[in-house]
Amino acid sequence: MKVLTLDFNNISKQLENAKRKNSSRVILTSKQHQINTNLISNNAIHTVTKLVKAGYKAYIVGGCVRDLLLGLKPKDFDVCTNATPEQIIKVFSNANANIIGRRFKIVHIKFSHEIIEVTTFRRDSKKTSGYERKKSSTGMLLVDNAYGNNIQDDAMRRDFTINALYYDVINNEIIDLHHGLYDLMNKKINMIGDATTRYQEDPVRIIRACRFAAKLNFSIEQKTLAAIEPCLPLLKDISHARMFEEVVKLFLSGHGQDSLKIAISINLIPYIFPPLEELYKNSVYQNFLANALHNSDVRVKENKPNLTSFFFAIMLWGAFLTQLQKNQNLLEGDISNHQKQIEPIIKNIILRQNKATLLSEETINKITNIWFTQINLIKIANNIDSIENFYKHKNFRANYDFLVLRTKLEPLMNHIVKIFEPYDAKSLLLTQDKYDKKRKRLDKRLNDRMLVLVKRSLKLHGINLNSKKGSEILKRAEDWRKHLGLDDA
């Protein structure tokens, strides 16, 4: 739940005056920003402190600072510094630190359960060599390792104003150089610099604008929004692997339903789901997708996983169903008889999707399995033995959930849902029973091992297992096992 820590009423005049005067810097003291320091990663603070002690400048920067101001717990923390990647590695020579990336050199510092991403200040200058910065014919940055000297340089290379916020760990201050606090106050996604140029440099910023607007419930500023549509075709130049990651983050991070609305409004869908063509404009199909994404949003809130294969199977189902309906005979009789005709349809849809997002072989196989199961459900529903076998299968629940979602698009499937509905509860009980038995086996194995260690300890200390003292210790261990119900496991 979002709890705003920053009281804009106290600083609104300060932000308004800075905006009006086009002041390049606004600094908030600890009393003004009131960030909950308990939400800040100790590893991020350690990284900054160590760089500063080594004689460099360093700050926590970006979306994590934005989220802290909004009372949200950041998922990860980024640090920026005037140290070069090679200098950063020297500072953290005793840590697991590695330089990654060619387009943008970044240092990943690995702690036990966290990676802190450290970047060198960048600068925006036309006086850079091809080695430092290189652009394609469309203006996309192929290399961007022109290093800056300070956060003024670095802030110019950030994408949106609300992400160009710096937290000074040493002085406990927030530094804003591009009216990010003003846009945060007014709930705006605003590009730094000329929006068209910035989209050309990195078209993925279009998807990021959509994601931040959905996540924060912000609107996209007019100039930032107007530049999107002309730049949409540039997304075709982005690596398909990177597009896969961005699309998954857009829809499966807990705000997928709102992301869908924004993506439809800016005509983004055809560029991230090519097989949908005009289908996504259909209000019934939009409702089908919205319901599916609402369910995935709920799962995120409940800390449950969302499968990417299930997500893509849902998103592309309409394209698959459209092709099947053009060949009605494929939906009749035993589906296995039509497998050779259906497989090329699936292959064609996947090939088209891979032109936008690269799907792994495992994901493709799972999508194929889900789709074949779905078109085979009528046959299964007409045979009680098939149902009895099907509900015991590990993939029953995913396929049942898919079937329920289909009713938003295919109302005639409601009668099939009613047939399988009683087995949903039975499947849940079966799954829970399997989980309980597995957990009990693991507990028994662990405690058997602990009992062996107790006996070994007694021997090491010269205590005879058959002596009174040894028997008492073993009895306590056995009573403890009985208390946990492990003897019958």
Number of C-alpha atoms within 10 A of each C-alpha: 7 10 10 15 17 20 14 18 9 11 16 14 11 15 20 13 11 17 16 8 9 12 13 12 13 18 17 17 13 13 10 16 21 18 23 14 11 8 14 18 17 11 18 23 18 12 23 24 18 16 21 17 11 14 11 16 19 30 27 25 25 23 21 24 25 22 21 23 22 19 19 18 18 15 9 14 21 19 23 24 26 23 24 20 20 11 15 27 19 13 16 15 11 8 12 13 22 16 18 12 9 11 14 19 17 20 23 21 21 15 12 7 6 14 18 19 20 29 25 26 25 25 22 18 13 7 9 15 10 13 10 14 20 17 14 11 7 11 17 19 18 16 18 22 23 20 21 21 15 17 25 18 16 22 26 19 20 21 22 28 26 28 25 26 27 25 23 18 18 12 9 16 19 24 21 24 21 29 24 25 28 22 18 21 17 12 17 23 28 25 25 21 16 11 22 20 15 25 24 25 19 19 24 20 20 25 23 18 25 24 26 21 20 24 16 16 15 18 18 20 15 11 13 22 19 14 18 22 13 11 18 20 13 19 22 15 14 15 13 19 14 13 22 19 12 19 18 17 16 25 21 22 17 24 25 26 22 21 25 21 14 21 20 14 11 15 15 20 20 18 19 23 22 20 26 22 12 11 16 21 14 10 10 14 18 19 14 20 26 20 16 22 24 15 17 24 22 14 16 15 13 10 10 11 11 17 15 17 19 17 20 19 21 20 20 19 19 20 20 19 14 12 15 17 11 9 13 9 11 19 16 14 12 12 19 12 11 14 12 10 14 19 12 11 15 18 13 13 19 22 16 14 21 20 18 25 26 18 20 13 9 10 17 17 13 18 23 18 14 20 19 17 18 16 17 17 21 17 15 19 18 12 10 11 10 13 19 12 11 19 22 16 13 12 13 20 19 12 19 19 15 19 20 20 21 23 16 20 16 14 10 11 17 15 13 17 20 12 15 20 13 11 19 17 13 13 18 15 12 16 15 12 12 12 12 12 12 13 13 17 14 13 17 19 14 11 18 15 11 13 16 11 12 16 16 14 12 17 13 10 8 10 16 14 16 10 9 10 13 17 14 13 15 17 12 11 16 16 13 13 18 12 10 14 13 17 12 9 13
